[in-house]
Amino acid sequence: MMTMPKPTEAHRKLARLAGEWTGNEQLSPSPWDPQGGTAIGRCHNRLVADGFVLAHDYEQERGGAVNFHGHGVFSYDRSEQSYKLHWWDSMGLGINVFKGQFEGDYTRLG
């Protein structure tokens, strides 16, 4: 029987993001919202695939109603030695891929 790989320290850093998160957001003006404004963001993050991957579900609330949803998958790419976020959302524009590193307890992806 093959011995299955175990998550490395790089993978275990994703566990820092697991859990339920809620926070206030300040939205800059954009083509989708010319005035910008405030919102509440909520995330539900959970480790999957034996701790190698973090699944991320996001919703945004404005004016008392949820108006935006997103789904992301965070992973660590050993060959590039970087973290990646594959992202889809309710704008329906297809997949976005961001990559970067942890800086302390935070990720900086671009």
C-alpha positions as CSV (number, residue, x, y, z in Angstrom):
1,M,0.0,0.0,0.0
2,M,1.3,3.5,-0.9
3,T,2.0,5.9,1.9
4,M,0.0,9.0,1.3
5,P,1.8,12.4,1.5
6,K,1.2,14.6,4.5
7,P,0.6,18.4,4.4
8,T,3.8,20.4,4.8
9,E,4.3,23.5,7.0
10,A,3.4,25.5,4.0
11,H,0.1,23.7,3.7
12,R,-0.6,23.9,7.4
13,K,-0.4,27.7,7.2
14,L,-3.8,27.6,5.3
15,A,-5.4,26.3,8.6
16,R,-4.9,29.9,10.0
17,L,-7.6,31.0,7.6
18,A,-10.1,28.3,8.6
19,G,-13.3,29.3,10.4
20,E,-16.1,31.8,10.3
21,W,-15.1,35.4,9.6
22,T,-17.3,38.6,9.5
23,G,-16.1,42.2,8.9
24,N,-17.0,45.6,7.7
25,E,-15.9,46.5,4.2
26,Q,-15.3,49.9,2.5
27,L,-16.0,49.6,-1.3
28,S,-14.2,52.0,-3.6
29,P,-16.2,53.4,-6.6
30,S,-16.1,51.1,-9.6
31,P,-17.9,50.4,-12.8
32,W,-20.3,48.1,-10.9
33,D,-20.9,50.7,-8.1
34,P,-20.1,54.3,-9.1
35,Q,-20.5,55.6,-5.6
36,G,-18.9,52.8,-3.5
37,G,-20.0,52.5,0.1
38,T,-20.0,50.1,3.0
39,A,-20.8,46.4,3.2
40,I,-20.5,43.5,5.5
41,G,-18.4,40.6,4.3
42,R,-18.8,37.0,5.7
43,C,-16.5,34.1,5.0
44,H,-16.8,30.4,5.7
45,N,-13.4,28.7,5.3
46,R,-12.7,25.0,5.8
47,L,-9.8,22.6,5.2
48,V,-10.5,19.9,2.6
49,A,-8.5,17.2,0.8
50,D,-6.8,16.1,4.0
51,G,-5.5,19.6,4.8
52,F,-3.9,20.3,1.5
53,V,-6.6,22.8,0.4
54,L,-8.8,25.5,1.9
55,A,-12.3,26.0,0.5
56,H,-13.6,29.6,0.9
57,D,-17.2,30.7,0.6
58,Y,-17.9,34.5,0.7
59,E,-21.0,36.6,0.8
60,Q,-21.4,40.4,0.9
61,E,-24.4,42.2,2.4
62,R,-25.4,45.7,1.6
63,G,-28.5,47.6,2.7
64,G,-29.7,44.5,4.7
65,A,-29.6,42.1,1.7
66,V,-26.9,39.7,0.4
67,N,-26.0,41.0,-3.0
68,F,-22.8,39.1,-3.9
69,H,-21.3,35.6,-3.5
70,G,-17.9,34.1,-4.2
71,H,-16.2,30.8,-4.0
72,G,-12.5,30.3,-3.8
73,V,-10.0,27.4,-3.4
74,F,-6.7,28.2,-1.7
75,S,-3.7,25.8,-2.3
76,Y,0.0,25.7,-2.0
77,D,1.9,25.1,-5.3
78,R,5.1,23.3,-4.4
79,S,6.7,23.7,-7.8
80,E,6.2,27.5,-7.7
81,Q,6.6,27.8,-4.0
82,S,3.6,30.1,-3.8
83,Y,0.0,30.1,-2.6
84,K,-2.8,30.2,-5.2
85,L,-6.4,31.3,-5.0
86,H,-8.8,30.1,-7.7
87,W,-11.9,32.3,-7.6
88,W,-15.4,32.3,-9.0
89,D,-18.2,34.7,-8.1
90,S,-21.7,35.9,-8.9
91,M,-20.4,38.3,-11.5
92,G,-20.2,35.3,-13.8
93,L,-16.9,36.3,-15.4
94,G,-15.2,33.0,-15.1
95,I,-12.2,31.9,-13.1
96,N,-9.6,34.3,-11.7
97,V,-6.3,33.0,-10.4
98,F,-4.2,34.9,-7.8
99,K,-0.9,33.9,-6.4
100,G,1.4,35.1,-3.6
101,Q,2.8,34.4,-0.1
102,F,1.9,34.6,3.5
103,E,3.2,37.7,5.3
104,G,2.8,36.8,9.0
105,D,-0.7,35.5,9.5
106,Y,-2.0,37.1,6.3
107,T,-1.8,36.3,2.6
108,R,-0.8,38.8,0.0
109,L,-2.2,37.5,-3.3
110,G,-2.2,39.5,-6.6
